[in-house]
Amino acid sequence: MISTTPLHGLLALADERHLGRAAQASRMSPAELAQALQALEAEYGHALLRTSAPPAERGQRFEGFTPQGERVLAWARGFLAQSEALRSELQASRTEAALAPLLERRSVSPKRLRPPAPTAEHIDAMLQAALRAPDHGGLHPWRVIDFREAQRAALADRFEAEKLRRDPLASASDRRRAREHATRPPALLAFVVVPRARSKVPAREQWLAAGAALGNLLNAAHQLGFGAIVLSGERCFDPVLASELGVRPEEFLAGFVSLGSVAEAPPARDHTLPGEVWSAWAPPREHLVPHAGDAGRPSP
Ligand SMILES: Cc1cc2nc3c(=O)[nH]c(=O)nc-3n(C[C@H](O)[C@H](O)[C@H](O)COP(=O)(O)O)c2cc1C
């Protein structure tokens, strides 16, 4: 491993102009700093410091750098700056690689999905991931309904009927589109939020837990190589359809999850940056309670 300790010591000395303070700043004992500087001098074959006494002797005072010391100092500054830049670049690429599956996930519209659909084993794995999401009280306040191939035509009838309830004058193409929402996705799940009424966990936390589970499910689908998207639409708010699907009055049909292989990647789009959701709290000034010892002290 490359030891940059002597170089840090040298830079600290340039900043502090004092051996004791430089040792403290570079987190070394004075003896360690003296040893590090002596090692540098031995390496370059020149005295690098001007001191009032030979290095390593107690009581010596730093009086400046020799011309060779100035050159080594300039090189050390450049080297350490580059080394720091390289370190943070490599660290960033490690972070990026670790989070790649999360950062790359995109919703894939049903039009861009094709067979093969995820198998029952894949869906089981996605549900395992969903069940590992943070969940206050372990209530899993959600469930999914799987619409298998054989039932899709019957589901399409219900989707079309719902469309007609909402818009009795729906055109033939509107009705076809409503049916396609049931028939097009290679695999289709309904995601149902099931708030547990007899729990001390507040409803809003149960909704958050359900959302976290849905997020895990989508991320798991992505990591297994499938495309997925959640779509609600007005049909999710139709009590007749909900009842036909077996969603009880106290449950919520949150959306339909379409799953399949990706025929075409979704178009690129800009992502929201963390700065838009990240702030640091500080107490509002009017709420500051002065400490007893602060009385009369001018505010900074
Ligand atoms: C519960 C839920 C319901 C959604 N319903 C719809 C919908 O009806 N129509 C729609 O265009 N997007 C809907 N979305 C958003 C998409 O699923 C998707 O998240 C969004 O287009 C952003 O794409 P991205 O996931 O690639 O960032 C819904 C998302 C959630 C979580």
The ligand as a Gaussian input file, in Angstrom:
#p B3LYP/6-31G(d) Opt

LIG

0 1
 C      -49.840000       2.835000      -7.720000
 C      -49.375000       3.423000      -9.020000
 C      -50.281000       3.638000     -10.035000
 C      -49.879000       4.191000     -11.256000
 N      -50.784000       4.407000     -12.244000
 C      -50.411000       4.941000     -13.409000
 C      -51.358000       5.168000     -14.457000
 O      -52.534000       4.852000     -14.343000
 N      -50.908000       5.748000     -15.595000
 C      -49.601000       6.106000     -15.767000
 O      -49.246000       6.621000     -16.824000
 N      -48.674000       5.885000     -14.791000
 C      -49.049000       5.322000     -13.640000
 N      -48.131000       5.106000     -12.646000
 C      -46.734000       5.502000     -12.875000
 C      -45.944000       4.476000     -13.666000
 O      -46.123000       3.189000     -13.145000
 C      -44.430000       4.799000     -13.628000
 O      -43.951000       4.702000     -12.310000
 C      -44.131000       6.176000     -14.133000
 O      -44.507000       6.230000     -15.485000
 C      -42.656000       6.549000     -13.999000
 O      -41.850000       5.676000     -14.721000
 P      -40.546000       5.024000     -14.060000
 O      -41.044000       3.996000     -13.096000
 O      -39.789000       4.467000     -15.247000
 O      -39.776000       6.091000     -13.382000
 C      -48.518000       4.521000     -11.449000
 C      -47.597000       4.279000     -10.420000
 C      -48.014000       3.743000      -9.235000
 C      -46.992000       3.495000      -8.152000

